[in-house]
Amino acid sequence: MREEARRLWRQALEDLETAKVLLNSGRYYAAAFFSHQAAKKSLKAVHVELRREIPPRTHNLVELGRVLEVGDLMEDLMELNPEYTVSRYPDAANGVPAEMYSESIARRQVERAERVVRRCGEILKAS
């Protein structure tokens, strides 16, 4: 695996683990944010590995998914995509993000991120 892809992949795994720790400690908004981060970094690792180029400078998971043609992940990416801003900014969340997330919402985002990371791991293993 290319070094940059390896670094992105390792951080994606760390971000996913962080999302789980935050979920279990009741920090639901932060679990959603780190779920987005895990998905983004795993997609970027795949991009670096397969395309042999620097990934686009974007936080848009849908855009990354389209570039990589991972249609089986698009619904998860669409659901995770807003978390980059909504989970952090009151104006984006229409309220205080820490008050806008429940355990079930955060759990669904962590599960989505797990699916994205798992699929990206399969792609990386096959490359």
C-alpha positions in Angstrom: 0.0 0.0 0.0 1.2 3.5 -0.8 2.5 5.4 2.3 -0.1 8.2 2.0 -2.9 5.7 1.6 -1.6 3.7 4.6 -1.6 6.8 6.8 -5.1 7.8 5.8 -6.3 4.2 6.4 -4.7 4.1 9.8 -6.3 7.4 10.8 -9.7 6.2 9.4 -9.5 3.2 11.7 -8.6 5.5 14.7 -11.4 7.9 13.9 -13.9 5.0 13.7 -12.7 3.7 17.1 -13.0 7.3 18.5 -16.6 7.5 17.2 -17.4 4.3 19.1 -15.8 5.6 22.3 -17.7 8.8 22.0 -20.9 6.9 21.3 -20.4 4.8 24.4 -19.6 7.9 26.6 -22.8 9.8 25.5 -21.0 12.3 23.3 -23.4 11.7 20.4 -22.7 14.8 18.3 -19.0 14.1 18.4 -19.6 10.4 17.5 -21.4 11.6 14.4 -18.6 13.9 13.4 -15.9 11.2 13.9 -18.1 8.8 11.9 -17.9 11.3 9.0 -14.2 11.6 9.4 -13.6 7.8 9.4 -15.6 7.5 6.2 -13.8 10.4 4.5 -10.4 9.2 5.3 -11.1 5.6 4.3 -12.4 6.9 0.9 -9.4 9.1 0.5 -7.1 6.1 1.3 -8.8 4.2 -1.5 -8.5 7.1 -3.9 -4.7 7.4 -3.2 -4.2 3.7 -3.6 -6.3 3.1 -6.8 -5.8 6.4 -8.6 -2.2 7.0 -7.5 -2.9 10.7 -7.0 -3.8 13.1 -4.2 -7.5 12.9 -3.4 -9.7 15.9 -4.0 -9.6 18.5 -1.2 -13.2 18.1 -0.1 -15.3 17.0 2.9 -18.1 15.9 0.6 -18.4 12.2 0.9 -20.9 11.9 -1.9 -18.4 13.6 -4.3 -15.7 11.2 -3.2 -18.0 8.2 -3.6 -18.9 9.2 -7.1 -15.3 9.6 -8.1 -14.6 6.2 -6.8 -17.8 4.7 -8.2 -18.8 3.0 -5.0 -22.5 3.0 -5.7 -23.2 0.4 -3.0 -22.1 3.0 -0.4 -23.9 6.0 -1.7 -26.8 6.0 0.7 -24.5 5.7 3.7 -22.4 8.5 2.3 -25.4 10.7 1.7 -26.6 10.2 5.3 -23.1 10.9 6.8 -22.3 13.8 4.5 -24.0 16.6 6.5 -22.2 15.6 9.8 -19.1 17.5 8.8 -20.9 20.8 9.6 -24.2 19.9 11.4 -22.5 18.1 14.2 -20.3 21.1 15.0 -22.0 24.3 14.2 -25.2 25.7 15.8 -26.2 27.6 12.6 -25.9 24.4 10.6 -27.7 22.3 13.2 -30.4 24.9 13.9 -29.5 24.5 17.5 -26.7 23.4 19.7 -25.2 20.3 18.1 -24.7 18.7 21.5 -28.4 18.9 22.1 -29.5 17.7 18.6 -28.3 14.1 18.7 -29.6 11.1 20.5 -28.0 7.7 21.1 -30.0 6.1 18.2 -29.0 8.8 15.8 -25.3 8.6 16.7 -25.4 4.8 16.6 -26.8 4.8 13.1 -24.0 7.1 11.9 -21.4 4.9 13.5 -22.9 1.9 11.8 -22.8 3.7 8.5 -19.2 4.6 9.0 -18.4 1.0 9.8 -20.0 -0.1 6.5 -17.9 2.5 4.6 -14.7 1.6 6.3 -15.3 -2.2 5.9 -16.0 -1.8 2.2 -12.9 0.5 1.7 -10.8 -2.1 3.5 -12.1 -4.8 1.1 -11.1 -2.5 -1.8 -7.7 -1.8 -0.4 -7.1 -5.5 0.3 -8.0 -6.4 -3.3 -5.7 -3.8 -4.8 
